[in-house]
Amino acid sequence: LDMNLRYTYVSPAITRMRGYSVEEIMGATVQETLTPASLEVARRAFAEELAKENMGGADPSRWRALELEMYCKDGSTIWTEVNMTFIRDANGKPVGIQGVTRDISERKKAESERDRLHAELQVRAISDSLTGLYNHAHFYQRLTEEVERSKRYGRGFAVVMIDFHGSTGYGQAFTDSISRDWGGKPLVDLKKGWAAALAKYDFLDGNRACALGGSYGGYMVNWIAGNWNEPWKCLVSHAGVFDLRSMA
């Protein structure tokens, strides 16, 4: 390319890579070669390199690599890696650009598939494999984010979590005790636990509290809405059953 980004030489390998003849490419412009997004990347890089030249002190033998999407003759596009350096005259002044291009479409496909799998694994890590609903890992992830947000803005908050009847870890009888008493014993436990927390921790503001829960906790929030809604400024029920007939 010359300094006006017009082609001055094109390798015959262009035919195998993009389907065009050398003559067709020599008569084309960079705007016709690159997709709009890649054209912007190339223009920005060219401007940056010219700025380095004007500032002085830049390595005259430096190369710059760009990943650019190019049009093919059949209307498709391919991803390429273009390594470029300035061609200089006897005084070291840039008079053109030498570029070496290789097709990296397969690598980009592999990277895209890797990113897709990574995103899928991230979702699986924070959701239940059976229901697709968010799990405890997601809860603690978001809790950590909110703690950091609280620190950043100097606005504290507290989370009170109560292991009521039906919870695991206290023996099977404790877990089974809520059978046919889905909202009874758990509600008693929640009331006692909330009262104990308010009595023990004076930094808790009982007038600015929200009750929230997911899955069975969501069911309990629905139960709270009809049986104990006085203390709460808001209620958040996530994936909670609201009609036990649907569980029959």
Salt bridges, closest charged atoms under 4 A:
ASP2 OD2 - ARG6 NE 3.21
GLU24 OE2 - LYS73 NZ 2.93
GLU40 OE2 - ARG44 NH2 3.80
GLU48 OE1 - ARG64 NH2 2.69
GLU49 OE2 - LYS52 NZ 3.36
GLU49 OE1 - ARG62 NE 2.62
GLU49 OE2 - ARG64 NH1 2.91
GLU53 OE2 - ARG62 NH2 2.87
GLU53 OE2 - ARG88 NH2 2.79
GLU67 OE2 - ARG107 NH2 2.28
GLU67 OE1 - LYS108 NZ 3.03
GLU81 OE1 - ARG102 NE 2.99
GLU81 OE2 - ARG107 NH1 3.69
GLU106 OE2 - LYS109 NZ 3.66
GLU111 OE2 - ARG107 NE 3.38
GLU113 OE2 - ARG116 NH2 2.70
ASP115 OD1 - ARG114 NH2 3.27
GLU120 OE1 - ARG116 NH1 3.07
GLU120 OE2 - ARG124 NH2 2.66
GLU145 OE1 - ARG142 NE 2.94
GLU146 OE2 - ARG142 NH2 3.94
GLU146 OE1 - ARG149 NE 3.09
GLU148 OE2 - LYS151 NZ 3.84
ASP181 OD2 - LYS185 NZ 3.17
ASP189 OD2 - HIS165 ND1 2.50
ASP243 OD2 - ARG245 NH2 2.88
